[in-house]
């Protein structure tokens, strides 16, 4: 599935809940300093009855591959902190907005064995 630069609507394509980290493991472009220069996922949060924005925090883009373990998704309010949101659940069939700063071919990672 092609993800193009800009804003588009995607969804969890699997027959079970999945996490942001699992759906986009190995994908996403980010920045270390500016959240607006990073990919963003905007998803409805039933608990708060509002949209939540998650931003890809990319430490390794500045400090190299040794720091890839620090790359990951963060809530916008936590951008640049040590608080990650990779385990945030996208429920079965739920759509969300994806704002890409660079295009990529997305093959989501299946959370189960068929």
C-alpha positions in Angstrom: 0.0 0.0 0.0 1.5 3.3 -1.0 1.7 6.0 1.6 2.3 9.3 0.0 3.7 12.6 1.3 0.9 14.5 3.1 -2.3 13.5 4.9 -4.2 10.4 4.1 -6.6 8.0 5.8 -5.5 4.5 6.7 -6.9 1.7 8.9 -5.9 -1.3 10.9 -6.2 -3.9 8.1 -6.3 -7.0 10.3 -8.9 -9.1 12.1 -7.6 -8.1 15.5 -6.4 -5.1 17.5 -2.9 -4.0 16.7 -0.5 -1.4 18.1 1.0 1.6 16.4 4.5 0.2 17.0 3.6 -3.2 15.3 1.7 -1.6 12.4 4.5 0.7 11.5 7.6 -1.2 12.7 10.4 -0.2 10.2 8.3 2.6 8.7 8.0 6.2 9.5 10.2 9.3 9.0 11.0 11.5 11.9 13.0 14.3 13.4 14.8 14.6 16.7 14.0 18.3 17.3 10.7 19.3 15.5 7.5 17.3 15.7 6.2 19.0 12.6 9.0 17.4 10.6 8.0 13.9 11.6 5.3 11.5 10.5 2.1 11.7 12.5 -0.7 9.4 13.3 -4.0 11.1 14.3 -6.5 8.7 15.8 -9.8 9.0 17.7 -9.4 8.2 21.4 -12.7 6.8 22.8 -11.6 7.5 26.4 -11.0 11.2 26.0 -13.6 11.7 23.1 -10.9 13.6 21.2 -8.3 13.0 18.6 -4.8 12.0 19.8 -1.7 12.7 17.8 1.3 10.5 17.8 4.6 11.6 16.3 7.6 9.6 15.1 10.7 10.5 17.2 13.8 9.7 15.3 17.0 9.8 17.4 19.1 7.6 15.0 18.7 10.2 12.2 21.1 12.4 14.1 23.1 10.0 16.3 23.3 7.1 13.9 22.1 3.4 13.9 23.5 2.7 17.4 20.6 4.8 18.7 17.8 3.1 16.7 16.4 1.6 19.9 15.4 5.2 20.9 13.4 5.7 17.8 9.6 5.3 18.1 6.1 6.8 18.4 5.4 9.4 21.1 2.3 11.3 22.0 2.6 14.8 20.6 2.7 16.2 24.2 5.6 13.8 25.0 7.7 14.6 21.9 11.4 14.6 22.8 10.9 12.8 26.1 11.6 9.2 27.2 7.8 8.4 27.1 6.9 6.2 24.1 3.5 5.2 22.7 4.4 2.3 20.5 2.0 0.1 22.5 -1.0 2.3 21.8 -3.7 0.1 20.4 -5.5 0.7 17.1 -8.7 -1.4 17.4 -9.9 -3.8 14.8 -11.1 -1.9 11.7 -10.5 1.6 13.1 -9.4 4.2 10.7 -6.9 6.9 11.4 -5.1 9.8 9.7 -1.5 9.4 8.7 0.6 12.5 7.8 3.7 11.4 6.0 6.8 13.6 5.5 8.2 11.0 3.0 6.4 8.4 1.0 6.8 4.7 1.5 5.3 1.4 0.5 3.5 0.1 3.6 3.1 -3.6 4.3 1.6 -3.7 7.8 2.9 -6.4 10.1 0.3 -9.0 10.9 -0.2 -9.5 14.7 -1.0 -13.2 14.4 -0.2 -16.3 12.5 -2.8 -17.4 9.9 
